[in-house]
Amino acid sequence: MTDDVAGFGVSVKQTPAGAVVMPHGDIDMGTADDLERISRPLASSGQALLTIDMSGVNFCDSAGINALVRIKKACDAAGGRFAVSSPQPHVLHVLAISGLIEFLAVKPSGDPG
């Protein structure tokens, strides 16, 4: 599944461990809803693990951070686990100063989980 509008897109792949959502482009006020629209049904479906692979995201503002928090909460409510993987340095910095590294189970690049 792929969704791509104006340089931002989201693809999803299923793995034995669960779904991996792979956004690419900037996650901001104009695109955060798209990430959430695609990810929330997966989070609410009770996936064993929902991973947001941020390796293709160079910028994420507060709207994107809020979307990640809402997706994580939906995952928690459905009894699944949630993780953010492979954030680029700028995105990792934003997550760190937001105090969300542990809450969002952020895994560095190359960390399988």
C-alpha positions in Angstrom: 0.0 0.0 0.0 1.4 3.4 -1.0 0.0 6.9 -0.6 2.0 9.8 -2.3 0.9 13.4 -2.5 3.2 16.5 -3.2 6.5 14.8 -2.2 5.1 13.1 0.9 4.2 9.4 0.8 3.6 6.5 3.0 4.0 2.8 2.2 3.2 -0.1 4.4 4.6 -3.6 4.5 3.6 -6.6 6.6 6.3 -8.6 8.3 6.0 -11.6 10.5 6.4 -9.3 13.5 3.8 -6.8 12.4 3.2 -3.8 10.1 6.0 -1.4 9.2 4.8 2.1 8.1 7.4 3.9 6.0 6.7 7.6 5.5 9.0 9.6 3.2 9.3 13.4 2.9 8.5 16.0 5.5 5.9 15.3 8.3 4.3 18.6 9.1 0.9 20.3 9.5 0.1 19.5 5.9 1.0 15.8 6.0 0.7 14.5 9.5 -3.0 13.7 9.0 -2.0 11.5 6.0 0.4 9.5 8.2 -2.2 9.1 10.9 -4.9 8.2 8.4 -2.9 5.3 7.1 -1.3 4.2 10.5 -4.3 4.5 12.9 -6.3 1.5 11.4 -3.2 -0.6 11.7 -2.6 0.5 15.2 -6.2 -0.1 16.2 -6.3 -3.6 14.6 -4.2 -5.1 17.3 -0.9 -5.6 15.4 1.6 -7.4 17.5 4.1 -4.6 16.6 3.6 -1.5 14.6 6.8 0.2 13.6 7.1 3.6 12.0 10.3 3.6 10.0 11.4 7.2 9.9 14.5 6.6 7.7 12.9 8.5 4.8 11.8 11.5 6.9 14.1 14.6 7.1 11.8 16.9 8.9 9.1 16.4 11.5 7.3 19.3 13.3 4.9 19.3 16.3 2.0 18.1 14.1 4.0 15.1 13.1 5.1 14.4 16.7 1.4 14.7 17.9 0.4 12.2 15.1 3.1 9.7 16.3 1.8 10.1 19.9 -1.8 9.5 18.8 -0.9 6.5 16.8 1.1 5.0 19.7 -1.9 5.5 22.0 -4.2 3.8 19.6 -1.7 0.9 19.4 -1.6 0.7 23.2 -5.4 0.7 23.5 -5.5 -2.2 21.1 -2.9 -4.2 23.1 -0.1 -3.9 20.5 3.4 -2.6 20.8 4.7 0.5 19.0 8.1 1.7 17.9 9.7 4.4 15.9 12.8 3.2 14.0 15.7 4.8 12.1 15.0 8.5 12.6 17.3 10.9 10.7 19.5 13.1 13.0 17.2 16.1 12.9 14.1 14.0 13.7 15.9 12.2 16.5 16.9 15.6 17.9 13.2 16.8 17.8 12.1 13.6 19.5 14.8 13.9 22.2 14.0 17.5 23.1 10.4 16.6 23.2 11.2 13.9 25.8 9.6 11.2 23.7 12.4 8.8 23.0 11.4 6.2 25.6 7.6 6.8 25.2 7.7 6.2 21.5 10.3 3.3 21.8 12.7 5.0 19.4 15.2 2.6 17.9 18.4 4.0 16.2 19.2 3.3 12.6 20.0 -0.4 12.0 18.4 -1.6 15.3 16.0 -4.4 14.3 13.8 -3.8 17.3 
